[in-house]
Amino acid sequence: MALFRETGDQWALTHPLCDLALRTWDAGRLHEAVALIQEYLAIFRQLRAPNGVSMALGYLSYMAVSMGDFAAATRAAQEKAEIEGSRGLPIGRAYGLHVGADLHFAQGNLAQARAQWQEALALARGSPNQGFVAAILYHLGQVALYTDRLDEAAERLTESRRLSRGTDRWWLEAEALLAQGQVAARRHEYIDALALMQESLTLYQEVRPKIPVRLEGLAQVWLDLHRPERAVTLLGAASQLRGAMGLPLLPVDRPGYEQVLASVRASLTDAAFAAAWAAGEALSAEESVADALAESQGSVVVTGTD
């Protein structure tokens, strides 16, 4: 990439720059990744390449949402929607709606997110880009899960996984597995929930920003399996990772997280809670993943669960 910078070949620089930004993000160096994407965006602006600008804005909006910077995410999402809308194509409008819906969802505005994703799905259904359709279905499954429409969630997530097979959106499998695990947990199918979430974590174990939410999901399952110490250790590990990366808990996830935290606190003495939390905080990212995967569903005996 240094050679491309020296020669001034900006077009040649864009691909390695984007790749570096995404690898930096996956490594948990979030602010560095954002700076690289901002450079990527600036190059496309200078080249007057609207397709590249739109792509960069999509990455920037996603990163800003993940980091809780909703003002920056809104600016990026609005500009992307304007660019895509100016093309006059249904799929372009669908892309803009999708980015805006993601912003609504993260902030807990579920009705707005659902409406925009439904509109995006109607526009994208006939598109050859089935990976994009699968992504919208996954997000609609998420909204259904968060609003307790479990049958709808299961249906959307199953269809998303089916459509995503054979596409370049491998991450949809990992995302859908976590959501399917959450559906299973809501249905009190705890062994299935554990297996699905662990499979999701296995797929994402090299993507650090994706680890904490999976540890938190597994903590809920272990609490349901009457293992509060195990749950607290996972929560402590997730908290440490979030703090190290600067990755906040999003508003949409805060109520569920606080409910789990209150439940484990009520189940343990202060000393037991502090010890289990400290044990989790002491784990590295790699150790936290290994610990979360250490107990498989085959080693769990379910007794007295609700």
FENWOZI-V871371 format. One record per helix or strand of 2 or more residues. SS is the DSSP state (a for helix, b for strand). FROM is the first residue (numbers start at 1). TO is the last residue. Records with the same first field share a line. If there is no record, write none. Layout:
SS = FROM-TO + FROM-TO
//
This chain:
a = 2-7 + 10-26 + 30-47 + 50-66 + 70-86 + 90-106 + 110-124 + 130-146 + 150-164 + 171-186 + 190-203 + 208-224 + 228-245 + 251-267 + 270-281 + 285-294 + 297-299
//
